Amino acid sequence: MKLRVAIHGFGRIGHSFLRIILTAKYVLEKLDIMTINIKPSDLVMLAHFFKYDTLIGIFIGNVSYNQKTLIINIITIVILVKKDSQRIV
């Protein structure tokens, strides 16, 4: 059974955490990224900033954003905009 994970915040640490999970196959087999909770201002460029990170470099893979989901390769992650982190579970 996979551990279900929600990421609260998608800045430098959130990007790095998600990249590690996506690039380490043995970790990805044990975790399910369910949601990412972000600020409202992050919605427009969410996929772009993840794909083209200025410090880490370009993410090798497909990244797209569709209304309320971030799609990375074949993984679909629901995007939430909640101020209270207790409400994302």
SVG drawing of the C-alpha trace seen along z (x, -y; Angstrom):
<svg xmlns="http://www.w3.org/2000/svg" viewBox="-11 -36 32 38">
<polyline fill="none" stroke="black" stroke-width="0.4" points="0.0,0.0 1.3,-3.4 1.6,-6.3 -0.6,-9.2 1.3,-12.6 0.1,-16.2 2.6,-19.0 1.8,-22.3 3.6,-25.1 5.3,-24.8 8.3,-27.0 11.9,-25.9 11.4,-23.1 8.1,-21.9 9.7,-21.7 12.8,-19.9 10.8,-17.4 8.5,-16.6 11.5,-16.2 13.2,-13.8 10.1,-11.7 9.6,-11.7 13.2,-10.8 13.7,-8.1 11.7,-5.2 11.9,-3.2 10.5,-6.2 7.7,-6.8 6.7,-3.1 6.0,-3.8 4.4,-7.3 1.3,-8.7 1.4,-12.5 -2.3,-13.4 -2.4,-17.2 -0.3,-20.3 -1.6,-23.3 -0.5,-26.7 -1.1,-30.4 -3.5,-31.8 -0.7,-33.8 1.1,-30.5 -1.7,-29.1 -0.7,-30.7 2.9,-29.7 2.9,-26.5 3.9,-24.0 6.4,-26.4 8.3,-27.1 8.4,-23.4 9.7,-22.4 12.2,-25.3 13.8,-25.7 16.6,-28.3 18.6,-26.5 17.9,-22.8 17.6,-23.0 15.1,-21.7 12.9,-18.8 13.2,-16.0 9.7,-14.9 6.3,-16.2 4.7,-18.9 1.4,-20.5 -1.3,-22.3 -5.1,-21.9 -7.4,-24.0 -7.1,-22.1 -4.4,-19.5 -0.7,-19.4 0.2,-16.6 3.8,-15.3 4.5,-12.5 1.6,-10.2 1.0,-11.4 -2.0,-13.7 -1.8,-15.9 -4.7,-17.9 -3.9,-21.6 -5.6,-23.2 -5.7,-26.8 -6.4,-26.7 -5.2,-29.0 -5.8,-26.5 -3.5,-23.4 -5.9,-21.4 -8.4,-21.5 -6.2,-19.8 -6.5,-16.3"/>
</svg>
